[in-house]
Amino acid sequence: MAEVVIVGGGLAGCDCAWQLANAGVSVTLFEMKPEKRSEAHAEDGLAELVCSNSFRATGPAAAIGLLKEEMERLGSLVMESAFATRVPAGGALAVDRTLFSEYITNKLEDHELITVVRREIASLDDEALKGCDAVVIAAGPLASPELTESLMAAVGDERLYFYDAIAPIVSRDSVNFDKAFWGSRWKPEDDDYLNCPMDEAEYKAFVAALLAGEKVKPREFEKEVHFEACLPVEAMAERGEMTLAFGPLKPVGFTDPRTGERPFAIVQLRTENVDKTAFNLVGFQTKLKYPEQKRIFRMIPGLENAEFLRLGSIHRNTYVNAPEVLDNTLQLKNRPGVYLAGQITGVEGYLESAACGLWLGLSMGRRLRGESLPEPPVETALGALMNHLRTKPDKRFQPSNVNFGLMPGLEGRIKKKFRKEAYGKRAQEAFAAWLEESGLKD
């Protein structure tokens, strides 16, 4: 029986392990928790969600919605768990992060071909990695400094990074419901989100406080680089006084029940768990120092006495220059037998990381049986995402979420309002044909 060692029990490592084990491969999954934790991890379970609890939009008119569909059809454990532990979130898919982690942990620990070992792997030369058919490093951007250094020594100077920020979580019991109200955009009857309305004076005072607030600074020798799709709220405020009002705080589709009018701006709180006892501040990832977070975020109407169950934080995400250091199978070019999966490859986002691990496990399982598996077409979400890791950019390689811009352009002239649907339909047709060609079953 083939044997594979996976380092890292995050989303990529878990979906990779699941695919390999279901292909008849013996898997040893190393996870350093609870022996050791990164600065962002708090729980002992596998597949811990350290940032948002949202997996973003659903439906084929969004690239991430397509990726969900494709992952589900390929038997993704992450998607199975997400549907089993989802919480209300309007048109998005969000989960109870505790139940989500427990579901995946139990599934993997109960699988007869998966052995979960709770200890740190600090080097690619660790004795535990020897003698197997392949090693998968899926330790993510929050891998231990020792393992990161060992990996980066193997890839040479192709080390890249950006800073990622996490949003705070508040207790429902501490929200002032005389000001906050339930509702989703254009759907006041929904109770998926809590909303904190701001008038113009409150909004401008809040933005001024964000700009003046004391922030965590990177180390002197590091340049501060942020992922564009997950900017700290104060970094967005620095782009202009009204940037937030046209971004995460846009009030379109809401009516303040106190005034009967649309507020100047609105802060949305998304439920964290099934019982709706905790909420995260949507779009409020931050690098503000802890005392400043409490002071400034309590300026939000309805959060004057907010109890913070978790404060926002900032952490460094490391990734490799994938087109330079990885081959088409996600194997290190100068370290045969060692593969990478997840965010460290240069994909960005929960599901993108899981999809990367899923694809590696699925394709590796085939190869270890002496079979081949054609790559998914670039017209599909999965194929486009994996192609991003193989495509040398004109300038600096940067992480990417899945998006329609990674796919080939549409043929013919299609009106703008129909383009997303056209991309989605083409992707679904290409994916269905690929499934049949590959001998894969839903």
N, C-alpha and C positions, 0 to 999 in steps of 0.2 A: 504494500500500500504506500502511495506517495505521502510524503510528510512536508508540511509547510509551517514555518514559524512566523507569526505576526506579532509585531511590537506596537502596542497601542490599542486600547479598547474604546476608541471614539467611534463616530459614525462610520468612517471609512473602514476601520479595522473590523468592526462588527459585521458590516454587510459583506466584506471580503471573506471573513471566516465562514459566514452562513452559506455563501455560494460555493466555496471550496468543499465544505463538509457535505453539502447536498450533492456534490459531484463525486463523493466517495473518497475525498482526500482527508487524511488525518491532520488536524490543526492544533497547534499549541499557541494560545493567545496570551501574551504577556501584558499585564497592566500594572503600572507602578503604584496605583492607589490601593489600599490606604497607607502603604509604607511611606510614600512620598507624594506630594501634591504640587501642582503649579500654583501660581498666585491667583488664578481664576477659578480653580476647582474647589468645590465644597463638599460633595457627596462621594460615597464609596462605589456607587454603581457604575456599570459600563454605559457608554453612550450618553454621558452627562451633557446637557445643553447649558453652556456657560453664558451665552448671550441671550438673545430673545427666545421665546418659546414658540415663535411663529415660523412656519415653513412657507409663508408667503402665498401668493395667489393660486387659485385653481382654475382649471378649464384650458382648452387648447388655444385660446386667444392670447395666452401669456406663455412665454418660453418655459418658465418654471412650472407652469401647469402641465405642459407637454412632458417635461422631465418626470414629473410625478406619475403620469400615466405610463410612461415607458418603464420606469422603475417598478411600478406595481405589476406590470405584465411580465417582468423578468424575475419576479419573486423576491423583491427587496424586503428584507426583515425590517428595515427602517420605516418603509411605507406601511407595512403590516402593523407595526407598533403605533405609528402615527394615527392611523384610522381607528385603532382600538382604544386610544387614549385621548382623542381629540376633545377640545373644549370650544365653545362658541366663539367665533371670530369673524362674523360677517362672511365676506367672500373669500377669506383666507383660511388656510389650514393651520390651526394652532393646537398645541398639546399640553396636557398636564405633565410638566417635565419630570416630576417624581415618578408617576406611573409609567411614563414612557421609558425611563431608564430601567425601572424594575422589570418591565415586560421583556426588554431585550436581554437583560442580564439573565433572567430565568430561562429564556429560550436557548441561549448559548450554553449556559451551564448544564442544561438538561440534555443537550445533544450528545449522542454517544461518540461522535468523532471529534468533539471539541474539548480540549482541556484548557481551562482558564488558570493561569499562574499569576499570583499576586506578588510580583517583585519587579524591581527596576532593571532594565537593560540599559547600561550606560555607555556601551561601545559596540560598534559593528564587529569587533573582534571577540565579543563575549562568547565563552565556551558553549553557552546554550544555543547559539545560532549555528553551530557547526554540525555537519552530518545530515542536514535536511536537504530536501530537493530545492527549496527556495526560501528566501527571507523577505518578508514584506515589512517595510517601515511605514507605519501609519500612525506615528506618534503625534502628528499634527503640529501646528505652529507653537503649541505650548509644551513641546517635548522638553525634557530636562536639559539643562545647559551642557552636561557631559555628553549626552547622546547627540545633541545638535552639533557640538564641536567635532565629534567623531564623524558624523555624516558630512559636515562641511569640509573636513579634511579630505574626504573621499571625492568630493565634487570640485575641489580646487577653489578658484576665486569666483565661482558662479553663485555667490551667496547674495540673496536679496531679502528685503524685509519691508513691512509697513506696520504702522501702529493701529490697533483695533481698540475700540472702546465699548463698554457695556453700560446699559441703561439701568437706573435704579428700580427697585420694587417697593411698593408701599402696601400697608395693611388696609383692607377695606374698612375696618372699624374706625380708622383715623380720618376717613374722608368726610368732608362736610357736605351732606346731601341737600342742604339748603341752597347750595350753589351748583354742585355737580349733578349731572342728570344722565340717565341711560339713553342709548340710541346709537345707530350706525348712520353713516352718511346717506342721506336721502331716505332713511328708514327709521323714523323716530320711534316706531313700535318695537324695534329690536332692543334686546338687553345684552348685546355682545360686548359693548364698550361703555365705559364711564367717560363723561366729557366734562371738562372744566373750561367754561367760557371766559374770555377776557375782553374788556373794552379797550379802547385805543390807549388810554393812559396807563392801564395795567400792563398792556403788551409792551409799550415803549419803556416803561420802568424795568420790566423784566429783561428785555434785551440789553439795556444799559448795564444791569447787574451782571448778566452773563459776560459781557465784554470786560468788565472790571474785575470779575472774580479771579481768585488766585488758582492757578492751574498746576498740575503735575508736569514737570519738565523732563524731556529725555536727557540721557546722559550726554555730556559735553561732546563726545566723539561721534554721536549719532545724529543724523539728519532726521527731522521729524517728517515722516511720509504717512499719509492716511489713505485708506481705500475710499475712493470717491463715493461709493454707494453706502458707506457707513461712517460718514463724517461725524465727529463730536458736535453736539448741538451748539457749543460756543464757537466752533470753527465755522459753522454755517452762519451764525450771527455776524461774524467778522466780514462776511461778504456783502453785507448791506443790512440796514435796519429792517427792511421788509422781506428779507430772504426767508425767514421762518414762516411769516404769514402767508407766503406763497408756496411753502414746502410742507413740513410735517404739522404745522399749526394752521393750515388753511381752513377757513370756516365754511367753505362751500358745502351745501347740503344739510346744514344744521340750523335749527331755530332754538334760541334760548327760551325755555318755557317760562322763565321769570319775566321776560320782556316781550315775548312774541316776535322778536326780531333776530336776524342773523348776527352773531357776535363778531367782533373785529378779528378775533383769533380764537383758536380752541386747542386745548391739550387733551389728547385721547389717552385713556388708560385701558390696556388690554388685560383680560383675565389671565392669571397664571395657572389656575388649577380648576378642577371640576366644581369644587365648592364655592368658588369665587370669593375666597378670603384674601387673595393677594392679587395685585395688579402692577404691571410694569408700565412705565411712561414711554409711550410709543415715540420713537425718534429722538429719545433723550440720552443716547449714549454720550458719555462725557469723560473729560479728563480733569474736571474741577476737583480740587482737594475736598476731602470729606466734609469738613466744617462748612465750606462754601456751598456744597451741594445742599445741605440741610437748610442753610440760610436762604439761598436763592430759589430753590424749588418750592419752599414754603410760601413764596410770593405768589404762586399760582392759586387763583381763586378755587376754594374747595380743599386745598392741601395746606392750609394755614397751620394745622396741627398734625401734619403727616408723620406717621411712624414708618421709618425706613427699615424694611426687612432685609434689604440688600442695597448698598450704595453702589453707584457707578464706579468703574475703574478702567484703567488703560493697560494694555499689554502689547508686547512686541510679537508680531507674527513673522516667522521666518519661512521663506520658500526658496525653491531652487529655480534656476534658469532652465526650465524644462526642455525647450527645443535644443539646448546645447548639451545637457547632461543625461537626458533620458532617451532610450530608443522607443520604437513604436509600441513596445510591450510594457512600457513604464519601468524598464530595467535600467539601472545605472550603467552607462556606457563603459566606465572604467572600473566597475566593480560587478562583474557578472554574477548572477545568482541573487543579487539584492535589488528589490523593486521598491518603488515608492507609491503611496496611495494617499488620497485626501488633500487637504489644504496645502501641505508642504510641496505639492507638485505645481501649484499655481492656479488651482481652481478656488473659488471663493464662495462660501455659503454652506449651510448645513447639508442641503440636499445635493449640491454639486460635489461635496466631499464624499457623501455616501455613495453617489453614483459612480465616482471614480473608483472607490473600493469595490463596489458591485461588479463593475466591468473587469477590473483586474482579477477578481475571484472567478468570475464566469469564464473569462478567456484562459486563465492559467489552468483552471480545472480541465478544460478541453485539451490543452497542450500536454498536461501530465498524463492524459489518457492516450496520447499519440494522435489526437485529432486536431483539426483546425477550426477556427471560428472567424468568419469574415467580420471586418470592422463595421460597425453600424454606419449607415450613410450620413454624410455631413448635413443632409437635409433634415435629419432628426436632431432632437435636443441632445441626446447622449453622444451621437456622432460628432456634432458641432463642438461640444464641450471637450471631447478627447482630441479633436483636431486642433483646438486652440493650444494644446500642450505640445503639438508637433510643428506648429507654424512659427517660423522665425520672424519676429516683427522688424519693422524698419528701424525702430529705436529700441528702447528698453522693454524687455519682456515684463508684463504686469499681470497680476491675478485678474480673473474675470468670473463674474456670475454667468450663468447661461442666459443668452439673449439672442434675439433674432439677427442681430448684427454679426453673429458668429456663423450664420448660415449663408449659403449662396443666395444672391438676389433672385427675386421672382422674375419669371419670364413674362414679357408683355407689359402693358400699362394697366395698373390696377389702382383704383381710387384709394386714397390714403385711409379712409375709414374702413376699407375692406382688407387692408394688407395683412393685419395680424391674423384674421381668420384664414386668409389664403396661406400664410406661412404654416398655420396650424394644420389645415387640411392636407397640405403637401407633406408635412412631417408625419402625420398619422398614416398616410398611404405608403410612404417610404418605409416606415417602421414595420408596418404589417407585412410588406413584401420581404423585408429583411428577416423577420421572424420565420417566415415560411422557408426562405432560402437556407437559413441557418439550422433548421430542424428544431427550433425552440418552440415550446408550447406555453400558452398562457396558463 
